[in-house]
Amino acid sequence: MAYYESEYSVNLREADPWGRCRPSGVLSLLQEAATGAAAALGLSHETLVERYHVLWVLARVWYRLDRPLAWGERVKIRTWHRGGRGVSTYRDFDLSVDGRPVGEAVSLWALADAQTHKLSRMSLLQDFGDSAGGELCKKRTLTKLPLPAGMEERGERTFRYSDLDINGHVNNAKYADFVCDALCMEQLGPERFVSSLQVGYQAECRAGETVRLFTGQAEGMAYVHGADGAGKTRFDAAVEIARTGELPFSFRAAAGPAF
């Protein structure tokens, strides 16, 4: 059984108008933990490219929070992988603050050729399976999201330099911002927060490209679908909203709509 553990601060860049960590901030923390864990295994971005000529590609991610994370809080993230099969592997996360659990996450990663972006088999990484999390491994799997019928178009989003990451495409965490903007989260108010989010990355997006955004609701979940001008799906997302309840910190008072 092997895991990687580190502590991260919710900084001001990740805070929303009510002092809580935006969903994109949560994804950034998870991404940072995953990057640290890969480096600890000797499988950093630089090593993968130089030695194996491949890249880590995030296919899907899901998280659940018991309560919002607050600006300035120190969040401990413990993460491990489940071993590799075929072209992909799952990476799990547990989140805690001051020793108390506050949430969990699951992500699905694949290996892709650094030049052609064709998928590569996990067996390329020797001894990778020997560092799996063992009994810590979660049971949850991430499948393609079933979108509700009758989704309505909510505008477009053109990608720019500020959206890009080291691989030259839109950063994984940025998609959470697109989702929140499409759902007008600025109207949410301090009484509610995103308690769970799942994003499926169907095709990479680059600067200058534009996607049309569609939203819908079903069974208490809000959905966002992003497609390009040709109708090709670029990403899908599902969001669950919960009441903040009794929090260990206070938010600035603001009126929000019923969601």
N, C-alpha and C positions, 0 to 999 in steps of 0.2 A: 504494500500500500504506500503510495507516494502522493504528496500534495505540495503546493506552493502557497505561501501565506504572506501577505503584506498589508500595510495600513495606508489609507489614502485620505486626504482632506477634501471636503467639498469646498471648492474655491468660489470666489465671487463670479468668475466667468460662467460657472455652471448654475448659478442661482436665478430663480424666476422672480417676478414682482413680489412674491410673498415669502421670499427667503428660503425656498425649498429647492432641492436639486431637480432641474429639468430632466425629462426622460433621456434627452441626448447626453446629459451629464452622467446619468446612470450607465448608459452604454459606453461612455468614454472610460469610466472607472473599470468596467468589466473588460474592456479592450486593453487597458493598461495592465490589469492583472494577468490576462492571457498572454500578453507580450512578455511580461516578466517571467511567467511560468515557462514559456517556450525557450527563452534565453537561458533559464536555469537548467533546462534539459539539453543545452547545446544546440538548439534548433531556432536560433534567432533569425530575423529577416536576412541579415547579411550572410549568415552561415548557409541558410537554405539556398540563396541565390548563388553563392560562390562554390559550394560543394555539390549541391544537388540540382541546381538550375531550376528550382521550383519556388512557389510562393504559397503562403497560407491564404486561403480565400474563405471568408465567412459566408455561409449559405443561409443560415437561419439563426435567430436568437430570440429568446424569451426570458422575461424576468417577472418576478412577483415581489411586491413590497408590502409589509404589514402596516407601514406608515411612511410618510414622506421622509426623505433625508434632508437635513437642514444645512444651510450655509455654515461652514466652520466645523461641522461635525467630523470626527475621525471614524472612518468606516474600515473595518478589518474585512478583507476578502480572502477566503480560502478557496483554492481552485485545484482541480485535477482533471485528467482525461480518462476516457473509458477504454483506451486501446484503439488501434486502427483496424478497420475492415474495409476492403475494397479501396475506394478513393476518399473515404471520409472518416472522421472521428468526432465523438461528442466531447465537449468540455463542460464540466459542471462547476457551480459556484455556490458558496454560502456566504451571506453578508451578516455582519454583527456590529453593534455599537456598544462600547463599554461592557463587552462580554455577553450582551443579550442579542439573540437572533432578530434580524429585521427583514430578512428576505432571502431569496434564492434565485438562481438563474441557470439556464441550460443553453448551450450554443452548439451548432453543427458546423464543422470546418472541413474543407477539402484541400487537397494539394493540386496546384495547377502549374503547368510549365511556365516559366518566367517570360518566355518569348511568345509562344503560340497560345497560351492560356488553356490548352487542352488539359483535362484532368489526368493526374498521375496516381499510381497506386501507393497506398500507405506503406507497403512492404519495402519501398525505396528507403525508408528511414529505419535503419537497422536498430534492433533492440528497443524500438519505441514502445511496444506493448509491455515491456518489463517495468515501465514506470507508471502504469495505470493506477487509478485510485482504489481499486479493489472494492471492499465493502462500503466505501463512501459513495460509490457510483449511484446516481439517481436512475429511476426507471423511466422518467418522462422522455418521450421522443417528440420531435418536431416535424409535423407533416405540412403539406401545402394547405393554406387557409381556405376554407369554404366561404366564398364571398356571397353576401345576400343579393337577392334580385332587386332590380330597380335602383341601383346606385346613381346618385346625382353628381353631375360635374360641378366642381368647385373652383375652377380656375387652372392656371398653368404655373409651372416652376421651371425657370431656366437656370442651369448650373453654371457657376462661375469659379474663378480661381480660389476663392475662400472656402469652397466646398470640397476641395481636393485633398488627397492624402499623398503619402510617399510613393504609392504605386501609380499616381496620375489619374485615379478615378475618384468619384465621390466617396468621402469617408463614411464608414458604416454608421457611425453615430449621428451623422447629419440627417439621415433619413427620419430619425425620430423628430427632428425639427420640422421637416416637411409634413409629417403626419400631424403634429400638434397645430401647425399653422392651418392645415386644411380643416381641422376640427374646431378652429377658433378657440383654442385653449386659453387665450387671454381673457375670455369671458367666464372662465370657470370659477373664479373667486377662491378665497382661502379655505372654504369648507369642504372642497373636494380635491382629489389628486388622482394621478394615473397610478393605479395599484398594480396593473399588469400590462405588459406590452409584448407583442410578438411581431417581428419583422422578417419577411422572407425576401431575400435578394435574388431576383430572377435574372437580371442582366445588368452588367456594370454601366454606370453613367459617367459621362465625361463633360468637361467644360464646353459650353456652347450648345449642348443638347437641351431639349425642352420636353417635359412630360406633362400630360393632362392629369389632374387629380380628381378622383371620384370618391364620394363618401356614402356610407349607408349604415344602418343599424339592424341588429337581429339578436334576440335572446340576451339583452342586456350588454351587448358588446357594440362598440363603434368600429367601423372598418374603413380603411383608406386604400385605394387602388391607384397606382401610378402607371400610366401607359404612354408610349411615345406617339408621334403623329401617325405612324403606320398601324397603331393598335397593339404593338408588342408590349407585353407586361414587363415593367422594369422592377417593380416592387409591390408587395402587399403587406398590410399591417392590420392588427387587431388590438384594440385598446379597451381596457376595463377601468371604469371610474368608481372610486369609493369615497366615502366620507372620511374626513381626517380623524374624527373621534377626539379622544383626549391625547394631546400631544405634549412632548417634553419641552416644547418651545412655543413661542407665540408668533402669529402671523399678523401683518398689518390688516386691519379690517377693510373689507371690500365686499360689495354686493355681487353675487354671481347667479347665473341662470340655473334652473333645474335641468340636470343633464340625464 
